[in-house]
Amino acid sequence: MVYHKEELVKKIIVFILLISGIGFLWANGENETANGPVTLRIMSPASDFTDEWIESWNSENPNIQVVREDLDQTKWIADYIGGSSADIINLGSGAEVPYFVKRGMLYDLTDYINSSELLKDDIDLEGSGAYLFEDSWYGLPKDYNNVTAITYNKELFDKAGLPYPSATEPMTYNEFETLAKELSAIDASVFGTEVHGNWFLYMAGDMAYMINKKLHTDGQSKMNNDPEVRDIWKTFLRWRKEGISSNLKNPISGWAGSAFQAGNIAMVQLGYWYGASCSAVDGYDEKFGWAPAPVMEKGGKRVTNSLGATGFIVSSQTKYPDQAFKVFEWYMAGEPGKERAETGWGIPPLKSLQTLLPYDNDFNKVRKDIAMEEVKYMMPPQTSWYARNNVYAGNWKAAENAYLRNEVTEDGAIDMFFKSMNEAFAFGKEEVGE
């Protein structure tokens, strides 16, 4: 079973609390009435909350000053346990909102959002839905992305003698896999596709939705052992084993996006967001094309997701929720939100800002058109609130590598993954007192 640092820290704390009979409690802050200027701590990468934006806010709002500290989720959790959490936190994936809500760590912003003239009627509900949990808002994405949309290399399709995919009609995952095999045959330096990071988890969730299945059972406390769901997980093992994506024998250099731009990957599923990165490549608008997210059956149910999207939440420990929400509202609807929309690095959570997205050439037109169509089919990520994303990723990688080293069969790898996840879920239930 793979645990990362924050899981280990919390496991020790839970164990101490359990054996001492105290029970499991997180420290919570109490609101204070500010009689003078307040300073809010914002935990975020500088790229998502720039010094220029901070300077602009601070100069115009002398009674609410903000200071930024680098994003470190291990530190955030440790600070929270110690009662000294930052006020506003950059959440790498909205898919983890339920995890933190179940542990009492996020401030319920529902009343603030419902009273906001800037936000209430402008939120893109489908694209922002990961931050809405059990009918309560706990934040918003800074922008979102249709992560399973395809970017493809036209030059590699030409070399393989293959027609370009449709920009409007989704191919099936079987067709996608067949294309990937044909493209991998160009030469040894080219992979047909590549699954980036822990995106396999979100792709599996979409595939399951499309056949009306769930990845988890028993109130999210067990992995679903349904044969059709197991077959979904086997898809990613097969791609590695057959060499249509990287593996232990033939790794890629860097991440999937850079390998794609270097001509070593023919198709990637990285979505709208990735187009801004591609625009740095000379001739990108002629070299690269777009296709919608694949479906499981031709003409069948369409689903995509946003990984929950990177966004911002407010800590339940903040002593100044009114002031924190003012900063949050400005970030989403004000100067930062407008600037982000114009760059095309993601789809704004506010509908009024989506008109600012780049639409200056066919590349940008098609990627926006696909994204605006696919948001209609967005579903929440299929993750359990009993474990964090990195636990899924670590346990999957261990099982995948065991399979690639021929230590286990396909089914053995799935069993290994499920066993380690079910153990993690059992610990998560202890964490939240169930």
N, C-alpha and C positions, 0 to 999 in steps of 0.2 A: 504494500500500500504506500503511495507516495504522498507525503505531507510536505508543505512548504513552510517557511519560517513562521508566518502568522498562525498557521494551523497548529504548529507545535507549541507556540507560546500559549495559545488559548487552551490547548488540550491540557497543558500542565496546570493552568489556572482553574479549569473546570474540575480537574482531579482533586486539587487542593480543597476547593469549595465543597465538592461532594463528600470527601472523607471527613471534613470538619463539620458537616451537617448544616452549613450556612445556607446552601442553596445558591442558585446562579443569578447574580444581579449585575447589571451594568450601571456605572455611575451616570446620572443624568443631571444636566444643568438646570438652574432656575432662572427664569427671566428677570431682568433687572430694568428698572426705569432709568434711562439715561438723562442726567441733568445737564450734561455737557458733552463735549466731543467724545466719540468712542472710536476705537480702533478694531477693525475686523481682520482676522487672519484668513487668508485664502491659500489653500494648498492646491497648487496647479503647476504644470509645466509653463515656462515663460511663453512658449509658442501659443498656448491656449488662453493666456491672460497676460498680455504683453505689458512691458514697462510703460509704453506710451499710453495705453488705456488706463493704467493705474494712475499715471500722472494727470491725465485728463480728468478722471473722476475726482481725485484728491483736490485738484485746484478748484473744482466747481462745488465741492461738498465738504467744506471745512469741518462740519460736525460729524461726518462719517468718513474716517480715513481707512484705507485698506493697505495691507502689507501682504506681499506674496512670499510663500515658502515653497520650496521644491516639492513636487509630488512624491510621496513615499508612503504607500498604503500600509506597510508594516508599522511605520512610525505613527500613522493616523490611528491604527487600532490600538497601539500601545498608549498613545496619548489619551485616547478615549477611555481605556481601562483606568488610566490615572486621573481622569476627570478634566483633562486640559486639551480637548480636541480643537482643531482649527474650526472656524465658523462655517466656511464654505469650502467644499471639497470637490475636486475634479474626480469623477467616477469613470474609470476607464471603460466600463461596460455597464449600460443600464440593465443588462440581464441579471446583474447582481443586486439590483434594488430589493427584490424580495428577501434575499439572504440577510441584508443589513436591516431591513424593516423588522424581520422576525427577531432580531437581536436588540431592537429598540434604539438603533443608532441614528435614524434619520428623522428630521423634523417634518411633520405633516404640513405641506404648503397649500392644501386644498382651499382653505378659506381665503388665503392671500390671493391665489390665482383666480378664484371665482369673483373676487372684488377688484381685480386689476383691469382697468380699461384697456391696457396695452396687450394683455395676454388672453383674457378670458375667452373671447370669441374668435381668436386668431390662431389658436394652437392647431397644428396639423395632427389630429388625433391618432391616425394610423401610424405616422412616422415617429410620434413621440410616445406611443403606447406603453413602452417598457417602463416608463417612469410613473405610470398609473398602476397602482397595485391595490387590489381589494377596494376599488372606487375612491382611492385617495391619491393625490399627486404628491410625489416626493422629490421632484426636480423636473428638469427638461434636458434633452440632448442639446449640445451646442450646435450640432447639425447631425444629420443621419445619412444612411447609405443603404441602397438595395444591394446587399453584399454578394448575392449569388449571380448578378448580371455578369455577362461574359465580355471580356475584352480579348480580341484576337489579332494575330499578326498576319496581315494580308500577304506579305511576301512569302511566309512559310506556307500559307494555303496555296499560293501560286506554284511554289516549288513542288508541292504534293499533288498538283493538278486537281485541287478540290474547289468547288464553288463556295463563295462566302455564305455564312449563315444568314438567315432572315433577320431583319431588325425588328420585325413585328410579331412573327409566329414562333413561339418557343419550340425548340427541339426537345426530344425526350432525353433522359439521362442515359438510356441505352445508345441513342444516336450520338450523344456527347462522347461516350466512352469509345464508340467505334471511330469517330473522328480523331480522338486523342491517339488511338493506336496507329491510325494511318499517318498522322503527323509525326509520331515518334519514329516512324520508319525512314524519315528523310535522311538523318544521319545520327551518329551516336551522341552528338552534342545537343540534340533537341529532345525535349520532353513534350508530350502532347498536352499535358496540363500539370498543375501543381496546386495542392491544397495548402493555403497559407496558415501557419501557426495553429491556433485552436479553432479555426473556422470549421473544421470537420464536425464539431459539435452542433453548430448552427445549421450547417447543411443537412446533417442527419435529422434534425428537428423539422426542417422544411419538408424533407422527403417523407417523413412519418405523417405530417399533417396532410400531405397530398393523397395518402392512402387511408386517411382517417384513423391513424394510429397515434399513440403517445409513446414517448421514450421512457416514461416512468409509470409505475403503478403504486398502489397502496399509499395514496396521498403523497406521492413524490418520494417515498422512502425506499423504493426498490427500482432497479432497472427492469424494463419490460422484456421478458424472455420470449415474447411472441416470435414465431419463426420469420414472419415478414419484417419485423423490426431488426432481428439478428441479421437478415440479409442486407439491410441498409448499412449496418456497420461493416459488413464484409466487403462492401463496395470499395471502401477506402484502403482496406488491406490488399485487395486485388490490384488496385491502381499502382501501389508501391511494388508489389511482387512482380507484376508483369512489366515494370519499367516504363509505364506511360507517365509516371511521375517519379520524382527522385526517391532514392532509397539508400540503404547503408553502403551498397557497393558504388553507387553513382549519386553522390550528393550534389546539391547545387551550391554555387558560391553566392553568399548573401541571401536576401529574402526573395520570395517569389516575384515581387514586382520588379526588382532590379534585373533578375534573370530573364524575365519576359522582355524588358526593354533592350537587353543585350542580344536578343534573338535566340535564347536557349529554351524558351517555353513558348508554345504556340497559342495556348488559350489559358487565361486566368479568370477566376471568379472573384473579383475584388470590388465590383460595383462602381457606382457613379463617382465616389470619392477618388478612386484611382485615376480617373481621367485628368485631374489636375497635375498629378505626378507625370503622366505621359506627355503633357504639354511642354515639358522641358526637353523633349527629344526632337531633334531636327526632323521636320517633315512628318511629325506625329499625325497630323490630320489626314495624310495620304497613306501612312504606313499601318495605322491601327483602325480596327472597326469594332462595332458593338453588336451584341445579341442579347435577347432577354434571358432571364434565369430559366434553366431547363425545367421540364415537368416530368412526372413519373409515367404518365400515359398520354399519348397523342390526343390533343384536344381536351385533356383532363384538367383537374383542379390546379390552379396556379397559387403558389405561395412563395413569398420571400420574407426576409427579416432584416433587421438593421444591427444585429449583434447586441441590440439594446442601445447602441450608440454611446459614444463618449459624451458626457454631460456634466452638469453640476447639481449637487445636492446641498442641503443645509444640515449641519449637525444638530441632533436633538439636544446637545449640550450648550448650544449658543445662548448667551445671556441677552442677546440683542436681536431677536428674530425680525422685528420691524425693520431695523436698519439692514440686516442681512438680505431681506427680501427686496429692499430698494436697490441694492447692488445687483442682485440676481435679475430683477426685472430690467434694469438698465443694460446688463450684459446681453440679455436675450433680444430685447426690442430696440435698443439704442445703438450707439456708434459701433460697438464691437460686433453686434449681430449683422449690421448692414455691411461692414467691411468683410466679414467672413463670407457672406453670401456672394459678394462680388468676385471673390477668388475662385469659387467653384470647387472648394475642397469638401463640400458636403451640402446636403439639402437642409435649408433652415427649418427649425421647428415651427416657425410662424409663417402662415400662408402668404401674408402680405410681403414677405421678404423674398419669396421664391421667384418673383419677377426679376430680381437682380442677378440671378444665376447667368453665367456666360451662355450666349446663344449666337455666337459670331461666325461659326463655320459648321460644316456638316458633322464633324466629330462631336462638337459640343451640343449641337441640336439633337442628334440622335441619342446621345447619352442622357440628356435631360428628358426627352420624350419617353424613353424607356423607363426612366426613374419615376416620372409622374404617372405612368401607367401602372408600374409595379407597386407603387405605394397603396394602390387599391387592394392589393392582395397580401399586405403585411400582416403577420401574426407574431405574437410574443415569442421570444426564444424559449425552447423547451429545456430549461435547466431547473434543477431542484434547489430550493432554498436551504437544503441541508448541507450543501457543499459549494465551495467557490469554483470558479472556472478553471483556475490553475490546478485544482485537484483532478478534475476531468482530464485536463491536458497531460498531466504527469502520469496518471494511471493508464491513459490510452497509449502514450509513447512507450511505456514499459511493455505493454501487451503487444503493441505493433512490432517493436524491436525483437521480442521473443519469437514472434511469427517469422520475421524476416531472417532470423538466425536459424530457422528450422527447428526451434526448440518446442514449438507447439503447433498444432493444426490451426486452420481458420477458426473452427469452433472452439478450440482450446484457447485461442487469443481472446475471443469474445467472452468466454467463461471467466478468464483471468481478469479482464476489464470489469465485468459485471460484479465479480466477487469483491474486488478492491473498492468499487464505487458503493456497493451495498454496505461495506464496512464503514466507509466515510459517512454515508447517510445515517447510520446508526449512531455514530459519534455526534453528528449534527443534531440529531433528535435530543441527545443528552444536553447539548449546549443550550437549546431553547427550552429545556425543562419538560420535554415530552416523554 
